[in-house]
Amino acid sequence: MYRTFLVPLDGSQEAERPLSTVAALARVCFEGGRVVLVRSSATEEDDARQDGPVQVRAMEDAEAYLRSVAGRDRKSTRLNS
């Protein structure tokens, strides 16, 4: 059975809606299950310039968002990502 739940997020409340259910499944149904949150940091920049400041900022924003969601949901649902 699966023990890792991959949850893609786009910053919308709709994308975050299943987090409590997924966390409960990981906790109750699968002992030792974990939830992994992901968010794309793609920008409209040319692929040749992936390491440019716009891409770095997009990655930082994505990481901050994921930390925020994980921290918020850990308190309310014991999310362990």
N, C-alpha and C positions, 0 to 999 in steps of 0.2 A: 504494500500500500504506500501511497505517497505520504511523505512526512514534511515536505517543504511546499509552502503555498507561495507562489509568485503573484504579487498584486501590482499591476501596472497602474500608475496614477498620472493624471494630467492636470491636477490642480483644481478640479471641479468637485463640488459636493457629491455629485452623482457617482463619480469614480471612487470617492471615499466611503460611500454608503455601505458596501459589503464588508468593511474592515472588522466590525464587531463580530459579524457572523464567522468570518474566516478565522479570526483570533479564537473564537469559541471552539470551532472545529479543530483547530490545531491543538488547543489545550485539552479538550474533553475526549475527542475521538482518537487522537493520535498522540500518545504519551511521548513527549520529547519533540513534538512537531514544532515547526517554526514558520514564521511569516516573513517573507522578503519583499520589501517595498522597492519599486523601481520607477524612475521617471526619466524620460528622454531629455537630453540637454541640447538637442539639435537646434541649430540656428539657420538663418537664411544665408549665412556666409558661404563662400565658395569652399569646397572640400580641401582645396590646396592651402587654405588659411585656417585650418582647424585649431591650431594652437594660438590663434590671435586673441586679443583681449575680449572680443565679443563672446567667443566660445568659452574662455575661462570664466567670464562672468555668468554665462548660462549654466555652466557646471556648478559654480558656487551657489547660484540661486536654487538649482535642483536639489543639491545636497542640503541646503538650509530648509527647504520645504519638506523634504523627507524626514529630517530630524524633528521638525515641528510636528508632523503628523504622527510619527512614531512616539514621540514624547506625550502628546495629547492622548493618543489611544492606549498607551501603556497605563496611564492613570485610570482611564475609564473601562478598559477591557483587558488589561494585563497583556497587551500586545507585546510580543517578544520578537523583534526583527533584527 
